[in-house]
């Protein structure tokens, strides 16, 4: 589940297992991909927040985390489940 907070951040609540899958995907992207410096640091900051089963991300961190280049390190069926789970609630 993902929802926008009054502060402008996005609260993400997923299972701890799913969060660990996301952490691993971001770690792999940071290790294997050549990213511009701003994106590298943005993903690093998002990675630090992916602990437990929930976190609050800035919008830039949220969209960097769930873009195709980050998700490609996750198998397709799991990607689909994660993308469905993090659809922003209105």
Helices and strands as residue ranges (DSSP letters): E 2-4, E 10-13, H 16-32, H 37-49, E 54-57, H 59-65, H 68-71, H 76-85, E 88-89
